[in-house]
Amino acid sequence: MTEVNDSAESIVATLGEYAEFYDGLSLGVMSFVPIGTLSVLSLDTYLMGSMASTLRGMAALVTLGNINDAYALARKLYDAALIGTYINVYLQRNAQPGEPLVASHRRVDYRGESASQNRGNRKVCGRRPGAKRGSPLLRCA
């Protein structure tokens, strides 16, 4: 029984060290300017902070003896790392400095034109008044 407790304490200590590492990494990448987004902070800051919190949660679960739940958080940690890598590669390949990849918050009709460009004789389609969110019914003015 003491071997199990010693192993759990060793795992908890290691997870704590990893969490501290990701916290430091999160603060270290905070100063980098994000490219391709409208966010103030780098996306990596949020990602590394999330990973540190996940590792702390895993340590707490191992302490309580909930190994299956800790394993589920390990899968979440893997997913976060994979998604973070994908986002960084995508932004590196497609983003231009100073130009966000995200769409503006303007209303866009079915032709891809903004509502401000749609004045005049063109039809503007949208959700009919009183329609529930996700309703396929459109009205055109």
C-alpha positions in Angstrom: 0.0 0.0 0.0 2.9 2.4 0.7 4.3 1.8 -2.8 1.0 3.0 -4.3 1.0 6.1 -2.1 4.7 6.8 -2.9 3.9 6.4 -6.6 0.9 8.7 -6.4 3.0 11.3 -4.6 5.7 11.0 -7.2 3.2 11.5 -10.0 1.5 14.4 -8.2 4.9 16.1 -7.8 5.8 15.6 -11.4 2.4 16.9 -12.6 3.0 20.0 -10.3 6.3 20.6 -12.0 4.8 20.4 -15.4 2.0 22.8 -14.4 4.6 25.3 -13.2 6.5 25.0 -16.4 3.4 25.7 -18.5 2.5 28.6 -16.3 5.9 30.1 -16.9 5.6 29.4 -20.6 2.2 31.1 -20.6 3.7 34.2 -19.1 6.7 34.1 -21.4 4.8 34.0 -24.6 2.3 36.7 -23.5 4.5 39.5 -24.9 4.5 38.1 -28.5 2.2 39.9 -30.9 -0.6 37.7 -32.1 -0.8 37.4 -35.9 -4.0 36.6 -37.7 -6.4 37.3 -34.8 -8.0 40.3 -33.2 -7.0 39.2 -29.7 -4.8 41.3 -27.5 -2.8 38.5 -26.1 -1.2 35.6 -27.9 -3.4 32.5 -28.3 -0.5 30.5 -26.9 -1.0 32.4 -23.6 -4.5 31.0 -23.3 -3.4 27.6 -24.5 -0.5 27.2 -22.0 -2.6 28.5 -19.1 -5.3 25.9 -20.0 -2.7 23.2 -20.1 -1.3 24.2 -16.7 -4.8 24.1 -15.2 -5.4 20.7 -16.7 -2.2 19.4 -15.2 -3.2 20.8 -11.8 -6.6 19.0 -12.1 -4.9 15.8 -13.0 -2.7 16.1 -9.9 -5.8 16.6 -7.7 -7.5 13.6 -9.3 -4.5 11.4 -8.8 -4.4 12.5 -5.1 -8.0 11.5 -4.7 -7.4 8.2 -6.5 -9.6 8.9 -9.5 -7.2 7.5 -12.1 -9.8 7.2 -14.9 -10.8 10.9 -14.6 -7.1 11.9 -14.6 -6.7 9.8 -17.8 -9.6 11.7 -19.4 -7.8 15.0 -18.5 -4.6 13.5 -20.1 -6.5 13.1 -23.3 -7.8 16.7 -23.0 -4.2 17.8 -22.6 -3.2 15.9 -25.7 -6.1 17.4 -27.7 -5.1 20.9 -26.5 -1.5 20.4 -27.6 -2.6 19.1 -31.0 -5.1 21.9 -31.6 -2.6 24.5 -30.5 0.0 23.1 -32.9 -2.6 23.1 -35.7 -3.7 26.7 -35.0 -0.1 27.9 -35.0 0.8 26.1 -38.2 -2.4 27.4 -39.9 -1.7 31.0 -38.8 1.9 30.8 -39.8 0.9 29.7 -43.3 -2.1 31.9 -43.9 -1.8 35.1 -41.8 -0.4 38.4 -42.9 1.0 40.7 -40.2 -1.5 43.4 -39.3 -4.4 41.7 -41.1 -6.7 39.4 -39.1 -8.0 36.1 -40.6 -11.3 36.4 -38.7 -14.3 37.9 -40.4 -15.6 41.3 -39.3 -18.8 41.5 -37.3 -20.7 43.0 -40.2 -23.9 41.3 -41.5 -23.3 39.4 -44.7 -26.0 38.3 -47.1 -26.0 35.2 -49.2 -23.8 36.8 -51.9 -21.0 37.5 -49.4 -21.6 41.2 -49.5 -22.0 43.3 -46.4 -25.3 44.9 -45.6 -23.8 48.4 -46.1 -22.9 47.5 -49.7 -26.3 46.1 -50.3 -28.3 49.3 -50.4 -30.5 49.9 -53.4 -32.3 47.3 -55.5 -30.6 44.2 -54.1 -32.4 41.7 -51.9 -31.2 41.3 -48.3 -32.1 38.0 -46.7 -32.2 37.2 -43.0 -34.2 35.4 -40.4 -37.8 36.3 -40.4 -39.1 38.1 -37.3 -40.0 35.7 -34.5 -38.1 32.8 -36.0 -36.1 30.7 -33.6 -32.4 30.5 -33.8 -31.2 28.0 -36.4 -34.5 28.3 -38.4 -33.9 27.7 -42.1 -36.8 30.1 -43.0 -35.5 33.3 -44.5 -37.3 36.5 -45.6 -35.9 38.7 -48.3 -36.7 42.4 -48.4 
